[in-house]
Amino acid sequence: MQEYATLDEVPPPLPGIELALTDYLMAGENGLSFARRFHRSHSSVPVVMVTAYSTPEIEGDAAASGFISALHKPVGYERVLRLVEQLAGRRVP
């Protein structure tokens, strides 16, 4: 597993990326703008948002931005692991 602090650190397109996991609140941008930018170069990679600030509007925007799932904080390690195992290797059509 490789971690990147910002999208600018992710080489476009990087073979082997199976899943992107991001928070909604980030320094400089939010997870929705991250997902839109990420999908420009990695359109087939599922993106999962983790957030404590979910609203129906954010959830709708997340789906439109390419998020495949949202995890609501607090979220336990086991839940994250199950979702990663479920989505790893899965490509978005």
PyMOL CGO cylinders between C-alpha atoms (Angstrom):
from pymol import cmd
from pymol.cgo import CYLINDER

trace = [
    CYLINDER, 0.00, 0.00, 0.00, 1.24, 3.47, -0.89, 0.3, 1, 1, 1, 1, 1, 1,
    CYLINDER, 1.24, 3.47, -0.89, 0.09, 6.65, 0.82, 0.3, 1, 1, 1, 1, 1, 1,
    CYLINDER, 0.09, 6.65, 0.82, 0.01, 10.09, -0.74, 0.3, 1, 1, 1, 1, 1, 1,
    CYLINDER, 0.01, 10.09, -0.74, -0.77, 13.30, 1.14, 0.3, 1, 1, 1, 1, 1, 1,
    CYLINDER, -0.77, 13.30, 1.14, -2.02, 15.18, -1.92, 0.3, 1, 1, 1, 1, 1, 1,
    CYLINDER, -2.02, 15.18, -1.92, -3.17, 14.35, -5.40, 0.3, 1, 1, 1, 1, 1, 1,
    CYLINDER, -3.17, 14.35, -5.40, -0.17, 16.22, -6.79, 0.3, 1, 1, 1, 1, 1, 1,
    CYLINDER, -0.17, 16.22, -6.79, 2.00, 13.43, -5.33, 0.3, 1, 1, 1, 1, 1, 1,
    CYLINDER, 2.00, 13.43, -5.33, 0.14, 10.70, -7.25, 0.3, 1, 1, 1, 1, 1, 1,
    CYLINDER, 0.14, 10.70, -7.25, 1.89, 9.95, -10.55, 0.3, 1, 1, 1, 1, 1, 1,
    CYLINDER, 1.89, 9.95, -10.55, -0.63, 9.97, -13.41, 0.3, 1, 1, 1, 1, 1, 1,
    CYLINDER, -0.63, 9.97, -13.41, -1.69, 7.28, -14.23, 0.3, 1, 1, 1, 1, 1, 1,
    CYLINDER, -1.69, 7.28, -14.23, -0.04, 4.91, -11.81, 0.3, 1, 1, 1, 1, 1, 1,
    CYLINDER, -0.04, 4.91, -11.81, -0.56, 1.23, -12.62, 0.3, 1, 1, 1, 1, 1, 1,
    CYLINDER, -0.56, 1.23, -12.62, -1.50, -0.84, -9.63, 0.3, 1, 1, 1, 1, 1, 1,
    CYLINDER, -1.50, -0.84, -9.63, -3.69, 1.68, -7.82, 0.3, 1, 1, 1, 1, 1, 1,
    CYLINDER, -3.69, 1.68, -7.82, -6.71, -0.38, -6.82, 0.3, 1, 1, 1, 1, 1, 1,
    CYLINDER, -6.71, -0.38, -6.82, -8.52, 1.99, -4.47, 0.3, 1, 1, 1, 1, 1, 1,
    CYLINDER, -8.52, 1.99, -4.47, -8.36, 5.61, -3.32, 0.3, 1, 1, 1, 1, 1, 1,
    CYLINDER, -8.36, 5.61, -3.32, -9.46, 6.35, 0.25, 0.3, 1, 1, 1, 1, 1, 1,
    CYLINDER, -9.46, 6.35, 0.25, -9.82, 10.01, 1.16, 0.3, 1, 1, 1, 1, 1, 1,
    CYLINDER, -9.82, 10.01, 1.16, -11.37, 12.24, 3.78, 0.3, 1, 1, 1, 1, 1, 1,
    CYLINDER, -11.37, 12.24, 3.78, -14.00, 14.83, 2.96, 0.3, 1, 1, 1, 1, 1, 1,
    CYLINDER, -14.00, 14.83, 2.96, -12.19, 17.63, 4.81, 0.3, 1, 1, 1, 1, 1, 1,
    CYLINDER, -12.19, 17.63, 4.81, -8.64, 18.19, 3.61, 0.3, 1, 1, 1, 1, 1, 1,
    CYLINDER, -8.64, 18.19, 3.61, -6.23, 21.10, 3.63, 0.3, 1, 1, 1, 1, 1, 1,
    CYLINDER, -6.23, 21.10, 3.63, -6.64, 23.20, 0.50, 0.3, 1, 1, 1, 1, 1, 1,
    CYLINDER, -6.64, 23.20, 0.50, -9.56, 21.28, -1.02, 0.3, 1, 1, 1, 1, 1, 1,
    CYLINDER, -9.56, 21.28, -1.02, -12.29, 18.85, -0.09, 0.3, 1, 1, 1, 1, 1, 1,
    CYLINDER, -12.29, 18.85, -0.09, -12.66, 15.21, -0.96, 0.3, 1, 1, 1, 1, 1, 1,
    CYLINDER, -12.66, 15.21, -0.96, -15.16, 15.98, -3.72, 0.3, 1, 1, 1, 1, 1, 1,
    CYLINDER, -15.16, 15.98, -3.72, -12.74, 18.13, -5.69, 0.3, 1, 1, 1, 1, 1, 1,
    CYLINDER, -12.74, 18.13, -5.69, -10.02, 15.54, -5.02, 0.3, 1, 1, 1, 1, 1, 1,
    CYLINDER, -10.02, 15.54, -5.02, -12.22, 12.78, -6.49, 0.3, 1, 1, 1, 1, 1, 1,
    CYLINDER, -12.22, 12.78, -6.49, -13.01, 14.81, -9.61, 0.3, 1, 1, 1, 1, 1, 1,
    CYLINDER, -13.01, 14.81, -9.61, -9.32, 15.57, -10.21, 0.3, 1, 1, 1, 1, 1, 1,
    CYLINDER, -9.32, 15.57, -10.21, -8.26, 11.99, -9.38, 0.3, 1, 1, 1, 1, 1, 1,
    CYLINDER, -8.26, 11.99, -9.38, -10.75, 10.53, -11.85, 0.3, 1, 1, 1, 1, 1, 1,
    CYLINDER, -10.75, 10.53, -11.85, -9.29, 12.58, -14.70, 0.3, 1, 1, 1, 1, 1, 1,
    CYLINDER, -9.29, 12.58, -14.70, -6.22, 10.33, -14.69, 0.3, 1, 1, 1, 1, 1, 1,
    CYLINDER, -6.22, 10.33, -14.69, -7.52, 7.24, -12.82, 0.3, 1, 1, 1, 1, 1, 1,
    CYLINDER, -7.52, 7.24, -12.82, -11.11, 6.93, -14.04, 0.3, 1, 1, 1, 1, 1, 1,
    CYLINDER, -11.11, 6.93, -14.04, -11.44, 3.20, -13.34, 0.3, 1, 1, 1, 1, 1, 1,
    CYLINDER, -11.44, 3.20, -13.34, -10.22, 3.31, -9.72, 0.3, 1, 1, 1, 1, 1, 1,
    CYLINDER, -10.22, 3.31, -9.72, -12.92, 3.26, -7.00, 0.3, 1, 1, 1, 1, 1, 1,
    CYLINDER, -12.92, 3.26, -7.00, -12.80, 6.19, -4.57, 0.3, 1, 1, 1, 1, 1, 1,
    CYLINDER, -12.80, 6.19, -4.57, -14.11, 5.93, -1.00, 0.3, 1, 1, 1, 1, 1, 1,
    CYLINDER, -14.11, 5.93, -1.00, -14.78, 8.97, 1.19, 0.3, 1, 1, 1, 1, 1, 1,
    CYLINDER, -14.78, 8.97, 1.19, -14.43, 8.98, 4.97, 0.3, 1, 1, 1, 1, 1, 1,
    CYLINDER, -14.43, 8.98, 4.97, -16.28, 11.78, 6.71, 0.3, 1, 1, 1, 1, 1, 1,
    CYLINDER, -16.28, 11.78, 6.71, -17.81, 13.02, 9.92, 0.3, 1, 1, 1, 1, 1, 1,
    CYLINDER, -17.81, 13.02, 9.92, -19.62, 15.80, 8.04, 0.3, 1, 1, 1, 1, 1, 1,
    CYLINDER, -19.62, 15.80, 8.04, -22.08, 13.97, 5.84, 0.3, 1, 1, 1, 1, 1, 1,
    CYLINDER, -22.08, 13.97, 5.84, -25.33, 15.53, 4.65, 0.3, 1, 1, 1, 1, 1, 1,
    CYLINDER, -25.33, 15.53, 4.65, -27.70, 14.36, 1.91, 0.3, 1, 1, 1, 1, 1, 1,
    CYLINDER, -27.70, 14.36, 1.91, -26.25, 17.11, -0.31, 0.3, 1, 1, 1, 1, 1, 1,
    CYLINDER, -26.25, 17.11, -0.31, -22.65, 15.97, 0.32, 0.3, 1, 1, 1, 1, 1, 1,
    CYLINDER, -22.65, 15.97, 0.32, -23.67, 12.34, -0.30, 0.3, 1, 1, 1, 1, 1, 1,
    CYLINDER, -23.67, 12.34, -0.30, -25.30, 13.31, -3.63, 0.3, 1, 1, 1, 1, 1, 1,
    CYLINDER, -25.30, 13.31, -3.63, -22.28, 15.38, -4.65, 0.3, 1, 1, 1, 1, 1, 1,
    CYLINDER, -22.28, 15.38, -4.65, -20.01, 12.50, -3.64, 0.3, 1, 1, 1, 1, 1, 1,
    CYLINDER, -20.01, 12.50, -3.64, -21.86, 10.07, -5.91, 0.3, 1, 1, 1, 1, 1, 1,
    CYLINDER, -21.86, 10.07, -5.91, -21.71, 12.59, -8.78, 0.3, 1, 1, 1, 1, 1, 1,
    CYLINDER, -21.71, 12.59, -8.78, -17.97, 13.10, -8.15, 0.3, 1, 1, 1, 1, 1, 1,
    CYLINDER, -17.97, 13.10, -8.15, -17.17, 9.41, -8.54, 0.3, 1, 1, 1, 1, 1, 1,
    CYLINDER, -17.17, 9.41, -8.54, -17.19, 8.13, -4.98, 0.3, 1, 1, 1, 1, 1, 1,
    CYLINDER, -17.19, 8.13, -4.98, -18.23, 4.50, -4.81, 0.3, 1, 1, 1, 1, 1, 1,
    CYLINDER, -18.23, 4.50, -4.81, -18.87, 4.51, -1.07, 0.3, 1, 1, 1, 1, 1, 1,
    CYLINDER, -18.87, 4.51, -1.07, -18.79, 6.72, 2.02, 0.3, 1, 1, 1, 1, 1, 1,
    CYLINDER, -18.79, 6.72, 2.02, -17.70, 5.70, 5.50, 0.3, 1, 1, 1, 1, 1, 1,
    CYLINDER, -17.70, 5.70, 5.50, -19.03, 7.75, 8.39, 0.3, 1, 1, 1, 1, 1, 1,
    CYLINDER, -19.03, 7.75, 8.39, -16.74, 8.58, 11.29, 0.3, 1, 1, 1, 1, 1, 1,
    CYLINDER, -16.74, 8.58, 11.29, -16.08, 7.17, 13.69, 0.3, 1, 1, 1, 1, 1, 1,
    CYLINDER, -16.08, 7.17, 13.69, -15.31, 4.15, 11.59, 0.3, 1, 1, 1, 1, 1, 1,
    CYLINDER, -15.31, 4.15, 11.59, -13.53, 1.12, 12.96, 0.3, 1, 1, 1, 1, 1, 1,
    CYLINDER, -13.53, 1.12, 12.96, -10.52, -0.60, 11.47, 0.3, 1, 1, 1, 1, 1, 1,
    CYLINDER, -10.52, -0.60, 11.47, -12.51, -3.77, 10.74, 0.3, 1, 1, 1, 1, 1, 1,
    CYLINDER, -12.51, -3.77, 10.74, -15.07, -1.85, 8.65, 0.3, 1, 1, 1, 1, 1, 1,
    CYLINDER, -15.07, -1.85, 8.65, -12.34, -0.13, 6.63, 0.3, 1, 1, 1, 1, 1, 1,
    CYLINDER, -12.34, -0.13, 6.63, -10.54, -3.43, 6.11, 0.3, 1, 1, 1, 1, 1, 1,
    CYLINDER, -10.54, -3.43, 6.11, -13.72, -5.18, 4.91, 0.3, 1, 1, 1, 1, 1, 1,
    CYLINDER, -13.72, -5.18, 4.91, -14.44, -2.39, 2.42, 0.3, 1, 1, 1, 1, 1, 1,
    CYLINDER, -14.44, -2.39, 2.42, -10.85, -2.34, 1.13, 0.3, 1, 1, 1, 1, 1, 1,
    CYLINDER, -10.85, -2.34, 1.13, -10.91, -6.11, 0.66, 0.3, 1, 1, 1, 1, 1, 1,
    CYLINDER, -10.91, -6.11, 0.66, -14.27, -5.86, -1.10, 0.3, 1, 1, 1, 1, 1, 1,
    CYLINDER, -14.27, -5.86, -1.10, -13.20, -3.10, -3.48, 0.3, 1, 1, 1, 1, 1, 1,
    CYLINDER, -13.20, -3.10, -3.48, -9.51, -3.85, -4.08, 0.3, 1, 1, 1, 1, 1, 1,
    CYLINDER, -9.51, -3.85, -4.08, -9.05, -5.05, -7.60, 0.3, 1, 1, 1, 1, 1, 1,
    CYLINDER, -9.05, -5.05, -7.60, -12.50, -3.87, -8.63, 0.3, 1, 1, 1, 1, 1, 1,
    CYLINDER, -12.50, -3.87, -8.63, -12.59, -1.47, -11.56, 0.3, 1, 1, 1, 1, 1, 1,
    CYLINDER, -12.59, -1.47, -11.56, -15.28, 1.12, -12.07, 0.3, 1, 1, 1, 1, 1, 1,
    CYLINDER, -15.28, 1.12, -12.07, -16.87, 0.81, -15.53, 0.3, 1, 1, 1, 1, 1, 1,
]
cmd.load_cgo(trace, "trace")
